[in-house]
Structure formats: structure tokens, C-alpha cells
Amino acid sequence: MSDAVDAVVAEVARAIDADLPALTTEMTDWFVEVIPEFRHDETVRKLMVASTSANLVAIVDMLAHSIPSDQITVPAAAAEYARRFAQHDLSLEALLRAYRLGEHRFMQWAISALDERAGVGTRQALAAIAEMSRRTNSYIDQIIEGLIDIFETERRRWNSRTGAARAAQIRLVLDSDNLTEEAAQQLLGVPMRQWHRAAVAWLPSDGPGTASALQAAARLLQEETGRGTALTMLADDRTLWAWTGRPDHADVDLTRLEDGVANISGVLRIAVGASAPGLEGFRGSLREAVRARAVAETAEDKERAVVRFDDVAVAALLTEQSEDLYRWIARVLGDLMADDVGTRQLRETLRVFLDTDGSYTHAAARLHLHKNTVHYRVRKAEELRGRSLAEDRLDVEVALRAASLLRKRLPWGGSAAG
């Protein structure tokens, strides 16, 4: 760059510097107007103004004194403002948008100041604008690179600290028998006298897992609140607990959740408790979601990304007594308990037959089999049991459902014990 162009750039920088206090106010007011995340309380607003001022001073000094770009560092006020942004759970995108908007506004000021300079030819003016734009853009690029690291480091640190505190508060509410609804509401900042629905989102222990998948699951579950409230916590590094609260009872939109999970990850799964009111609903819905997860992890059907407790309640309520459950299933099913392929087919056919109110025709349609095949399999299943379905039909239905949903939890292998 020629000395003449360098001199013009320095002159423009000094002209901007003369009006910098007013220009700083103009820019910060503009940020507040166009970026909702910049509408802070008075304390943080002062820090935002200090951050803007520090960046403008640094840019003016860089232009006025030809300071090399490799000497650019994030001003202290700008770094602290980025940390506050992270602490208040504001988006990094909004912060970076302000820098790009600020760069554009600064160049408008520079062009206006240059236009007021006498004796600057067109060629020289264009060269000066190009140089100011290059240097300002270089400054913004380097500051943004530093701010991203500052923001993300602070977000991780802050989330770790606040997440641990929030988890402790939630566990206190879940485990303290003598806690009142008012006390629970004070601890969590969530209205207790509403309808609560809990969900558990998890990644398999033997598969890939990322924090971003669980964060996406949290956002998806929060969208289910509609006009209500939401609360989330990490139970461990692969499990998220979430509650949604509403003033009225509303069923979960399974299709929406399943579509949302499909867009997040093929391995993420969600178990959902039933909606219930008050503090007991807050606790009870989570217990149901946890039990539904236990069923989902041990069921024969691994294709379902979202499992509702009400759809697996019979098996879910039996998950805590696996050995006793196995002995009871063995007594009810007899040799129909065997784990070979043929016997599993008989169990499934019998389950569908009972689920269709004992209709061979409807069972055949659902299973895509001939009616005679269903008739044969039902008769064969009765033979393996050693007694007719008429004797204890309800027990058979429950046993078949539990055997299907809890297959991996049960000690399969060989004939049933009498």
C-alpha cells in the first residue's frame, strides 16, 4: 500500500475517533434494536457498551497507526461480555451477528468520513476504502475466532457448574418425602400445581454417543411443552431426564417425537411417562419413564424410537422382580417358554390371536398368514402349555406380553420349570 493511501486511512480513523463516544452510543442502541439477545439488564448493558467501545477503539488505533493484524487480541471487556453471553444461555450466533453488523456500520462511518475529506482523488479514495475494509475485516475475523473459543469454554464451564447444582436440586425434589409442593417449586422454579410429563432420552452404552444428540433431544422435548414449562438434566453422560409442564392434561404427540428423533440420530431413543398433576405427578411420571426405558432396552422390538409407559405398562410394572416374574411366566406358559425360533413364532401367533379377541380371521390378517396356519399354531401352543386357553386366558395374555417385552431381561433357555 502506498504512503498516500496509508495517510488517508489514518486521517479517516482520526476523524472517526473524534466522534467515537457518540458513534459508540449509536452502535449499541442499534444492536439493542435489531438483536433481541442484546436487551440486557443495566449491569450487562454497561458491559455490552464497554465491549463495543473497546472494539471500536482497537479498530481505530489499528487503522490510525498501521498496527499489524498478528498483534490483534480480544479486548478484555469484549472477552468478559462473551462470557456473560454464555452464562445467560444466549446464542453465540447472536453475538457473532453483532460483530458482522458492527463491521458494516463502521465501514459506513469510514466512507462518510472519507467523503468529507478534501483533495482525495477517486482512485486514492477507492484504494483507501479497500484497505480499510481489508484491515477491519481481518480484525473482526481474528476477534471472532478468539471469542468463539472464549464463549464455548465458558459455556462448558458454566453448564458443568450449573448443571451439577440443578441436578442436585432435582434429585432432592425426587427423593425428599417430606418436601411440600411450595418448597419444590421454590427449588426448581417450576410450577408444581400443573400437569407434568417426564421423559428419558438415552444413547445405547455400546454405540456412538454425543452431547449434541442429547442437547437436541432436550430441545425436541421442550417443544412438546407448547405454552407450558420445561426442565431438563443430565442423569449421566448418555442419559437425559426431561419434564414438560402444562396447565392442562394433553397427550404426547408420538409421531412428532418419532420424526424428531429420526432427525437427530438413529441411535437416540426416548421413553415417556404419563402426564399427571402436582408434585407426585412430577415424581411418578419420571418413574414411569425410567421403567418404560427398561422395557424398551429388553424388548424384542428394537425399532421403536419412542416408547410410552402406557403402551408397555404391564411389563414395566414387573421389571423390578425379574426372577419372580420368570418363574410365574414359566408356570403360565409351560413348554411354550422355550426360546427356539419355532416356539417364538407360536408365542407371537398366540399373542396376536388373543389380542384380536380370539379371531382366527383377524389374527391371520394381522400376521399375513393363512387362517388355517393360525388355527394350527394356536392348537400347537395349547399342546405345549399342557392346558386350554380357557382356563387362564388373562394370565396367558399378561405372560405373553411380558415375555415379548422383557425377553432379554428373563433367563431364557430350555423348558419351563413347573
Stockholm file with secondary structure:
# STOCKHOLM 1.0

chainA/1-418         MSDAVDAVVAEVARAIDADLPALTTEMTDWFVEVIPEFRHDETVRKLMVASTSANLVAIVDMLAHSIPSDQITVPAAAAEYARRFAQHDLSLEALLRAYRLGEHRFMQWAISALDERAGVGTRQALAAIAEMSRRTNSYIDQIIEGLIDIFETERRRWNSRTGAARAAQIRLVLDSDNLTEEAAQQLLGVPMRQWHRAAVAWLPSDGPGTASALQAAARLLQEETGRGTALTMLADDRTLWAWTGRPDHADVDLTRLEDGVANISGVLRIAVGASAPGLEGFRGSLREAVRARAVAETAEDKERAVVRFDDVAVAALLTEQSEDLYRWIARVLGDLMADDVGTRQLRETLRVFLDTDGSYTHAAARLHLHKNTVHYRVRKAEELRGRSLAEDRLDVEVALRAASLLRKRLPWGGSAAG
#=GR chainA/1-418 SS CCHHHHHHHHHHHHHHHHTHHHHHHHHHHHHHHHCGGGCCCHHHHHHHHHHHHHHHHHHHHHHHHTCCGGGCCCCHHHHHHHHHHHHTTCCHHHHHHHHHHHHHHHHHHHHHHHHTCTTCCHHHHHHHHHHHHHHHHHHHHHHHHHHHHHHHHHHHHHHHHHHHHHHHHHHHHHHCTTCCHHHHHHHHCSCSSSEEEEEEEECCTTSCCCHHHHHHHHHHHHHTTTTSEEEEEEEETTEEEEEEEESSCCCCCHHHHHHHHHHHCSSCEEEECCCEEHHHHHHHHHHHHHHHHHHHHHSSCCCCSEEEGGGSHHHHTTTTCHHHHHHHHHHHHGGGGCCSHHHHHHHHHHHHHHHTTTCHHHHHHHHTCCHHHHHHHHHHHHHHHTSCGGGSHHHHHHHHHHHHHTGGGSCCCSSCCC
#=GC SS_cons         CCHHHHHHHHHHHHHHHHTHHHHHHHHHHHHHHHCGGGCCCHHHHHHHHHHHHHHHHHHHHHHHHTCCGGGCCCCHHHHHHHHHHHHTTCCHHHHHHHHHHHHHHHHHHHHHHHHTCTTCCHHHHHHHHHHHHHHHHHHHHHHHHHHHHHHHHHHHHHHHHHHHHHHHHHHHHHHCTTCCHHHHHHHHCSCSSSEEEEEEEECCTTSCCCHHHHHHHHHHHHHTTTTSEEEEEEEETTEEEEEEEESSCCCCCHHHHHHHHHHHCSSCEEEECCCEEHHHHHHHHHHHHHHHHHHHHHSSCCCCSEEEGGGSHHHHTTTTCHHHHHHHHHHHHGGGGCCSHHHHHHHHHHHHHHHTTTCHHHHHHHHTCCHHHHHHHHHHHHHHHTSCGGGSHHHHHHHHHHHHHTGGGSCCCSSCCC
//
